[in-house]
Amino acid sequence: MTSTGQKIKIAVIFGGVSSEHEVSLMSAASIIDNLDAEKYEIYRVGITKEGKWLLYTGDTKMLSAGEWETPELTTPAFLSPDPTVHGLVILKDTGAQIIPLDCIFPALHGKNGEDGTIQGLFQLSGIPYVGCNTLSSAVCMDKAVTHTLLSAANIEQAHYLWFYADRFDVAADTIKAKIEARLNFPVFVKPANAGSSVGVSKVDRKEDLDEAIRKAMKEDSKIVVEEGIVGQEVECAVLGNREADASPVGEIGASAAFYDYEDKYINGTSQLFIPARIDEETAEKIRQTAVRAYRWLGCSGLARVDFFVTEGDHRVILNEINTLPGFTSISMYPKLWMHAGMSYSELLDRLVELAFQKKERSLKANG
């Protein structure tokens, strides 16, 4: 509740021009259904795959089913970048209507959602918002940049190299020779800027690199190739701003060759082990490394940090950081905090509180 006792006016933004559009709809439905209706006045704002903004007034069941884009349930709307408006502009036949907002909760994944682009709009609007700022969102989205910055912090990662996709068109043999010389197979070929394992391939031999790289090129103009790590896939949820806490560690027993898009959001066939099947010393190292990386990269609000624990010597190797992790019913981020004793609704409340705290700190810093 606000200081006046009124409900907090919050916009949950979903969809987007992204390969993860459908996942966003599922995350948004879960978030909307678990926001306390006694505390929040919720506005559902969808972005179509074509980039059109719509205020949605229907049921969340239609949202998660992808059936929300109907004229009867939607009205053209957009978030104003003007901080004096501080809200949504609704475009009706009778003219424009302003809906003031107290907070924005983005339920957006992938490009145009967690890469800093829409965070820049939120920043211009002057409205507090959940999650990382423009720079940290962009840094964590780009795997090549993330690798480079984490290397500077001496945080252990898989051996890697990256290149621009257009270089592969003119120097494919040179690039493949470098991959073979520097990395041990199997390797993972990834678009630098895509989430939820979209466009990712596991490659066991040099002859299959062409197909994997072409697949990744469909998603981004920059390609990352990482050496495969044999070990357990584990994840840690981080919550907070400069003062951040790490959750218990969870483990993924992937049903596919690796934890891919289908496994994460559609099949739901992977086993999740919470807590992870690792010793306490290793779990604590993961939690400490997760918070260290989170702070180093300037994250705020939330992030899920993914690791490998190697077979035999139990080394902790950071895989990637997700600044807007999935919030579906089978997603690891909320499950980890629920295991720690925080309900889904309490987690959402905490994220909104952190959004207000981040805004207050920004105002103080700017005088």
C-alpha positions as CSV (number, residue, x, y, z in Angstrom):
1,M,0.0,0.0,0.0
2,T,1.1,3.6,-0.6
3,S,1.5,6.0,2.3
4,T,-2.0,7.3,1.7
5,G,-3.5,3.8,2.1
6,Q,-4.4,3.5,-1.5
7,K,-3.5,0.5,-3.6
8,I,-0.2,0.5,-5.5
9,K,-0.9,1.1,-9.2
10,I,1.3,-1.4,-10.9
11,A,1.7,-2.3,-14.6
12,V,2.8,-5.8,-15.5
13,I,4.3,-5.7,-19.0
14,F,4.5,-8.9,-21.0
15,G,4.9,-10.3,-24.5
16,G,7.4,-8.4,-26.6
17,V,9.2,-8.6,-29.9
18,S,11.3,-11.6,-28.8
19,S,11.8,-15.3,-29.4
20,E,10.7,-15.7,-25.8
21,H,7.3,-14.0,-26.3
22,E,5.3,-17.1,-25.2
23,V,7.4,-17.7,-22.1
24,S,6.7,-14.1,-21.1
25,L,3.0,-14.7,-21.3
26,M,3.3,-17.6,-18.9
27,S,5.5,-15.6,-16.5
28,A,3.1,-12.7,-16.6
29,A,0.0,-14.9,-15.8
30,S,1.8,-16.3,-12.8
31,I,2.9,-12.9,-11.6
32,I,-0.6,-11.3,-12.0
33,D,-2.3,-14.3,-10.3
34,N,0.0,-14.0,-7.3
35,L,0.1,-10.2,-6.8
36,D,-2.1,-9.4,-3.8
37,A,-5.3,-7.8,-5.1
38,E,-5.7,-6.1,-1.7
39,K,-2.4,-4.3,-2.2
40,Y,-2.2,-3.7,-5.9
41,E,-4.3,-2.2,-8.7
42,I,-3.0,-4.2,-11.6
43,Y,-2.8,-3.1,-15.2
44,R,-2.0,-5.7,-17.8
45,V,0.1,-4.3,-20.6
46,G,0.9,-6.5,-23.5
47,I,3.3,-6.0,-26.4
48,T,2.6,-8.0,-29.5
49,K,5.2,-9.7,-31.6
50,E,4.9,-6.8,-34.0
51,G,5.7,-4.3,-31.2
52,K,2.2,-2.9,-30.7
53,W,1.3,-1.9,-27.1
54,L,-2.1,-2.9,-25.7
55,L,-3.9,-2.6,-22.4
56,Y,-5.4,-6.0,-21.7
57,T,-8.5,-6.4,-19.5
58,G,-9.2,-10.1,-19.9
59,D,-8.6,-13.2,-17.8
60,T,-5.0,-14.5,-17.2
61,K,-6.1,-17.9,-18.5
62,M,-6.4,-16.4,-22.0
63,L,-3.1,-14.6,-21.5
64,S,-1.1,-17.8,-20.8
65,A,-2.9,-19.5,-23.7
66,G,-1.7,-16.8,-26.1
67,E,-5.3,-15.7,-26.8
68,W,-5.2,-12.2,-25.4
69,E,-5.0,-10.2,-28.6
70,T,-8.7,-9.7,-29.2
71,P,-10.2,-6.2,-29.9
72,E,-12.9,-6.6,-27.3
73,L,-10.3,-7.1,-24.5
74,T,-7.6,-4.7,-25.6
75,T,-7.1,-1.0,-26.1
76,P,-4.0,0.7,-27.7
77,A,-1.8,2.1,-25.0
78,F,1.8,2.9,-24.3
79,L,4.1,4.0,-21.5
80,S,5.0,7.6,-21.7
81,P,8.7,8.6,-21.6
82,D,7.6,11.9,-20.1
83,P,8.2,11.8,-16.3
84,T,5.5,14.5,-15.8
85,V,3.0,12.0,-17.2
86,H,4.4,9.2,-14.9
87,G,2.1,6.5,-16.4
88,L,0.3,4.9,-19.3
89,V,-1.4,6.7,-22.1
90,I,-4.6,5.0,-23.2
91,L,-5.7,5.8,-26.8
92,K,-9.5,5.7,-26.9
93,D,-11.9,6.9,-29.7
94,T,-12.8,9.8,-27.4
95,G,-9.2,10.8,-26.9
96,A,-6.2,10.0,-24.7
97,Q,-6.5,9.0,-21.1
98,I,-3.7,9.0,-18.6
99,I,-3.4,6.2,-16.0
100,P,-0.8,7.2,-13.4
101,L,1.5,4.4,-12.2
102,D,3.4,3.8,-9.0
103,C,5.5,0.9,-10.3
104,I,6.3,-1.3,-13.3
105,F,6.8,-5.0,-13.2
106,P,8.3,-6.3,-16.5
107,A,7.6,-9.9,-17.2
108,L,9.7,-9.8,-20.3
109,H,12.4,-12.2,-21.4
110,G,15.1,-12.0,-24.1
111,K,15.6,-9.3,-26.7
112,N,13.8,-6.0,-26.2
113,G,12.9,-7.2,-22.7
114,E,15.9,-7.9,-20.6
115,D,18.7,-6.4,-22.7
116,G,18.4,-2.8,-21.5
117,T,16.2,-1.4,-24.3
118,I,12.9,-1.2,-22.4
119,Q,14.7,-0.4,-19.1
120,G,15.8,2.8,-20.8
121,L,12.2,3.7,-21.4
122,F,11.4,2.9,-17.8
123,Q,14.2,5.2,-16.7
124,L,12.9,8.0,-18.9
125,S,9.4,7.6,-17.5
126,G,10.6,8.3,-14.0
127,I,8.5,5.3,-12.7
128,P,10.1,2.8,-10.3
129,Y,10.5,-0.6,-11.9
130,V,11.4,-4.1,-10.9
131,G,14.8,-5.4,-11.9
132,C,18.2,-4.4,-13.2
133,N,18.9,-1.0,-14.8
134,T,19.7,-0.3,-18.5
135,L,23.5,-1.0,-18.3
136,S,23.5,-4.1,-16.1
137,S,20.6,-5.6,-18.2
138,A,22.6,-5.0,-21.4
139,V,25.8,-6.3,-19.9
140,C,24.3,-9.5,-18.6
141,M,22.3,-10.2,-21.8
142,D,25.4,-10.1,-24.0
143,K,27.3,-13.3,-23.1
144,A,30.6,-12.0,-24.7
145,V,30.6,-8.9,-22.6
146,T,29.6,-10.9,-19.5
147,H,32.5,-13.3,-20.0
148,T,34.9,-10.4,-20.5
149,L,33.9,-8.6,-17.3
150,L,33.7,-11.7,-15.2
151,S,37.2,-12.6,-16.4
152,A,38.4,-9.2,-15.0
153,A,37.0,-10.2,-11.6
154,N,38.8,-13.6,-11.8
155,I,35.5,-15.5,-11.6
156,E,36.0,-18.9,-13.1
157,Q,34.1,-19.6,-16.3
158,A,34.2,-22.1,-19.2
159,H,36.9,-21.5,-21.8
160,Y,35.3,-19.5,-24.6
161,L,35.8,-17.4,-27.7
162,W,33.4,-15.1,-29.6
163,F,33.2,-13.5,-33.0
164,Y,30.8,-11.4,-35.1
165,A,28.5,-13.4,-37.4
166,D,29.5,-11.5,-40.5
167,R,33.1,-12.6,-40.0
168,F,32.0,-16.2,-40.4
169,D,30.7,-15.4,-43.9
170,V,34.2,-14.4,-45.0
171,A,36.5,-16.4,-42.7
172,A,34.6,-19.6,-41.7
173,D,37.7,-21.9,-42.0
174,T,39.8,-19.6,-39.8
175,I,37.2,-19.3,-37.1
176,K,36.6,-23.1,-37.1
177,A,40.3,-23.7,-36.8
178,K,40.5,-21.3,-33.8
179,I,37.7,-23.1,-32.1
180,E,39.4,-26.5,-32.7
181,A,42.8,-25.1,-31.5
182,R,41.5,-23.3,-28.3
183,L,38.6,-25.4,-27.1
184,N,38.0,-29.1,-26.4
185,F,34.9,-30.7,-27.9
186,P,32.1,-30.9,-27.1
187,V,31.4,-27.1,-27.3
188,F,28.3,-25.1,-27.0
189,V,27.5,-22.6,-29.8
190,K,25.3,-19.7,-28.7
191,P,24.0,-16.4,-29.9
192,A,25.5,-13.8,-27.6
193,N,22.2,-12.0,-27.1
194,A,19.4,-14.5,-26.6
195,G,17.9,-16.2,-23.6
196,S,16.3,-19.5,-22.5
197,S,18.8,-21.5,-24.7
198,V,17.2,-20.2,-27.9
199,G,19.6,-20.8,-30.8
200,V,22.0,-22.9,-28.7
201,S,23.6,-26.1,-30.0
202,K,25.8,-28.7,-28.5
203,V,28.5,-29.7,-31.0
204,D,30.6,-32.8,-30.6
205,R,32.9,-32.5,-33.7
206,K,34.3,-29.8,-36.0
207,E,32.2,-31.0,-39.0
208,D,29.0,-29.9,-37.2
209,L,30.1,-26.4,-36.4
210,D,28.7,-24.9,-39.6
211,E,25.1,-25.9,-38.9
212,A,25.3,-24.8,-35.3
213,I,26.8,-21.4,-36.1
214,R,24.2,-20.7,-38.8
215,K,21.5,-21.6,-36.3
216,A,22.9,-19.1,-33.8
217,M,23.3,-16.4,-36.5
218,K,19.6,-16.4,-36.9
219,E,19.2,-15.0,-33.4
220,D,22.1,-12.6,-33.1
221,S,25.0,-10.8,-34.9
222,K,27.5,-12.0,-32.3
223,I,28.3,-15.7,-31.6
224,V,29.9,-17.2,-28.5
225,V,31.5,-20.7,-28.4
226,E,32.1,-22.2,-25.0
227,E,33.9,-25.4,-24.0
228,G,31.5,-28.0,-22.6
229,I,31.7,-28.7,-18.9
230,V,31.1,-32.1,-17.5
231,G,29.3,-31.7,-14.2
232,Q,26.1,-30.8,-12.4
233,E,24.0,-27.8,-13.6
234,V,23.0,-25.7,-10.6
235,E,21.3,-22.4,-10.1
236,C,21.2,-19.7,-7.4
237,A,18.6,-16.9,-7.1
238,V,19.8,-13.5,-5.9
239,L,17.5,-10.9,-4.4
240,G,18.4,-7.3,-3.5
241,N,20.0,-4.1,-4.6
242,R,23.6,-3.3,-3.4
243,E,22.8,-5.4,-0.3
244,A,21.8,-8.7,-1.9
245,D,20.9,-12.2,-0.6
246,A,21.4,-15.6,-2.2
247,S,18.9,-18.4,-2.1
248,P,19.6,-22.1,-1.5
249,V,21.2,-23.7,-4.5
250,G,19.0,-25.8,-6.9
251,E,20.1,-28.4,-9.4
252,I,18.7,-29.3,-12.8
253,G,18.6,-32.9,-14.0
254,A,18.1,-32.1,-17.7
255,S,16.0,-34.6,-19.7
256,A,17.6,-33.4,-23.0
257,A,21.3,-33.3,-24.1
258,F,21.3,-29.9,-22.3
259,Y,18.7,-27.8,-20.5
260,D,17.0,-26.3,-23.6
261,Y,14.0,-24.1,-24.3
262,E,11.6,-27.1,-24.6
263,D,12.8,-28.5,-21.3
264,K,12.5,-25.3,-19.4
265,Y,9.1,-24.1,-20.5
266,I,7.1,-26.7,-22.5
267,N,7.9,-30.3,-21.6
268,G,8.7,-29.6,-17.9
269,T,10.3,-33.1,-17.9
270,S,13.6,-32.0,-16.2
271,Q,14.0,-32.9,-12.5
272,L,14.7,-30.1,-10.2
273,F,16.5,-30.8,-6.9
274,I,16.2,-28.2,-4.2
275,P,18.5,-28.2,-2.4
276,A,21.1,-29.3,-5.0
277,R,22.9,-32.6,-4.4
278,I,26.2,-31.0,-3.4
279,D,28.1,-30.5,-0.2
280,E,27.5,-27.5,2.0
281,E,31.0,-26.0,1.3
282,T,30.4,-26.0,-2.4
283,A,26.9,-24.6,-2.0
284,E,28.2,-21.8,0.1
285,K,30.9,-21.0,-2.5
286,I,28.2,-20.9,-5.2
287,R,26.1,-18.5,-3.1
288,Q,29.0,-16.2,-2.4
289,T,30.1,-16.2,-6.1
290,A,26.6,-15.5,-7.2
291,V,26.3,-12.4,-5.0
292,R,29.8,-11.3,-6.0
293,A,29.0,-11.5,-9.7
294,Y,25.7,-9.8,-9.2
295,R,27.3,-6.8,-7.5
296,W,30.3,-6.7,-10.0
297,L,27.9,-6.4,-12.9
298,G,25.7,-3.8,-11.2
299,C,22.6,-5.9,-10.9
300,S,19.6,-4.8,-8.8
301,G,16.3,-6.3,-7.9
302,L,16.8,-9.9,-9.0
303,A,18.9,-12.3,-11.1
304,R,19.3,-16.0,-11.4
305,V,23.0,-17.1,-11.6
306,D,23.7,-20.4,-13.3
307,F,26.8,-22.6,-12.5
308,F,28.4,-25.9,-13.2
309,V,30.0,-28.0,-10.5
310,T,32.6,-30.1,-12.2
311,E,32.9,-33.9,-11.7
312,G,35.7,-35.0,-9.5
313,D,37.3,-31.8,-8.3
314,H,34.0,-29.9,-7.7
315,R,35.1,-26.6,-9.2
316,V,32.5,-23.9,-9.3
317,I,32.2,-22.5,-12.8
318,L,29.8,-19.6,-13.6
319,N,27.7,-20.2,-16.7
320,E,25.5,-17.2,-17.1
321,I,23.4,-14.5,-15.4
322,N,19.7,-14.0,-16.2
323,T,18.3,-10.6,-15.1
324,L,14.7,-11.5,-15.8
325,P,14.5,-15.2,-15.1
326,G,11.3,-17.2,-15.8
327,F,8.4,-16.8,-13.3
328,T,6.3,-19.6,-14.6
329,S,4.9,-22.3,-12.2
330,I,7.9,-24.5,-13.0
331,S,10.6,-21.8,-12.9
332,M,13.6,-22.2,-10.7
333,Y,13.8,-18.6,-9.4
334,P,10.5,-18.5,-7.4
335,K,10.9,-22.2,-6.4
336,L,14.3,-21.4,-4.8
337,W,12.9,-18.6,-2.7
338,M,9.8,-20.7,-1.8
339,H,12.1,-23.4,-0.5
340,A,13.8,-20.7,1.7
341,G,10.4,-20.0,3.2
342,M,9.2,-17.0,1.2
343,S,5.8,-17.4,-0.6
344,Y,5.4,-16.4,-4.2
345,S,3.3,-13.4,-3.2
346,E,5.9,-12.3,-0.6
347,L,8.6,-12.6,-3.2
348,L,6.7,-10.2,-5.5
349,D,6.1,-7.8,-2.7
350,R,9.8,-7.8,-2.0
351,L,10.7,-7.1,-5.6
352,V,8.3,-4.1,-5.6
353,E,9.9,-2.8,-2.4
354,L,13.3,-3.1,-4.0
355,A,12.1,-1.1,-7.0
356,F,11.0,1.8,-4.8
357,Q,14.3,1.6,-2.8
358,K,16.3,1.8,-6.0
359,K,14.3,4.8,-7.2
360,E,14.8,6.6,-3.8
361,R,18.5,5.9,-3.9
362,S,18.7,7.3,-7.4
363,L,16.9,10.5,-6.4
364,K,19.3,11.0,-3.4
365,A,22.3,10.4,-5.7
366,N,21.1,13.0,-8.1
367,G,20.5,15.6,-5.4
